[in-house]
Amino acid sequence: MVGGFFERFSSQWDETEIAWYEKLMDEQDVDIMAWATGSAAPPSHLVGSMLTAMQRLDFISIPQ
């Protein structure tokens, strides 16, 4: 999930957004999944438009 998010959007990110992603990578995978799915509240330093974009879960194309 996180890798798909990075692959899909990172080419459009500025330095601030890259710094946010680097902070996200310091967190545990299980926590990131919980924040992305909305089953747990994220820490305040990760709340914002980048987390909102990840929560949409529309960045992975599933072939049919």
LUMRO-157723 format. One line per field, with one value per residue (C-alpha): chain; x, y, z; residue in one letter. Coordinates in steps of 0.5 Angstrom, whole numbers, padded with zeros to 4 digits, always signed. Each point is the difference from the previous one (the first is absolute). Layout:
<recs>
ch = c(A/...) $
east = c(X/...) $
north = c(Y/...) $
up = c(Z/...) $
aa = c(a/...) $
</recs>
This chain:
<recs>
ch = c(A/A/A/A/A/A/A/A/A/A/A/A/A/A/A/A/A/A/A/A/A/A/A/A/A/A/A/A/A/A/A/A/A/A/A/A/A/A/A/A/A/A/A/A/A/A/A/A/A/A/A/A/A/A/A/A/A/A/A/A/A/A/A/A) $
east = c(+0000/+0005/+0005/-0006/-0002/+0008/+0000/-0006/+0001/+0007/+0002/-0005/+0002/+0004/+0006/-0006/-0004/+0007/+0002/-0007/+0001/+0006/-0003/-0005/+0005/+0003/-0007/-0002/-0004/-0005/-0002/+0001/-0005/-0005/+0001/-0001/-0007/-0002/+0000/+0004/+0002/+0006/+0005/+0000/+0006/-0003/-0007/-0001/-0001/+0005/-0003/-0007/+0003/+0002/-0006/-0004/+0003/-0001/+0007/+0001/-0003/-0003/+0000/-0007) $
north = c(+0000/+0005/-0002/+0001/+0007/+0002/-0003/+0003/+0007/+0002/+0003/+0005/+0002/+0006/+0000/+0000/-0005/-0005/+0002/-0002/-0007/-0001/+0002/-0006/-0005/+0001/-0003/-0007/-0003/-0003/+0007/+0003/-0005/+0002/+0008/-0001/-0005/+0005/-0005/+0004/+0007/+0002/+0004/+0008/+0001/-0005/+0003/+0004/+0000/-0005/-0005/+0002/-0002/-0007/-0001/+0000/-0007/+0002/+0000/-0008/-0002/-0007/-0004/-0003) $
up = c(+0000/+0002/-0006/-0005/+0003/-0001/-0007/-0002/+0003/+0002/-0007/+0002/+0007/+0002/+0006/+0005/-0002/-0001/+0007/+0003/-0004/+0003/+0007/-0002/-0001/+0007/+0002/+0001/-0006/+0004/+0003/-0007/-0002/+0005/-0001/-0008/+0001/+0006/+0005/+0005/+0001/-0003/+0004/-0001/-0004/-0006/+0000/-0006/-0008/-0001/+0005/-0003/-0007/+0002/+0004/-0007/-0002/-0007/-0002/-0002/-0006/+0000/-0007/-0001) $
aa = c(m/v/g/g/f/f/e/r/f/s/s/q/w/d/e/t/e/i/a/w/y/e/k/l/m/d/e/q/d/v/d/i/m/a/w/a/t/g/s/a/a/p/p/s/h/l/v/g/s/m/l/t/a/m/q/r/l/d/f/i/s/i/p/q) $
</recs>
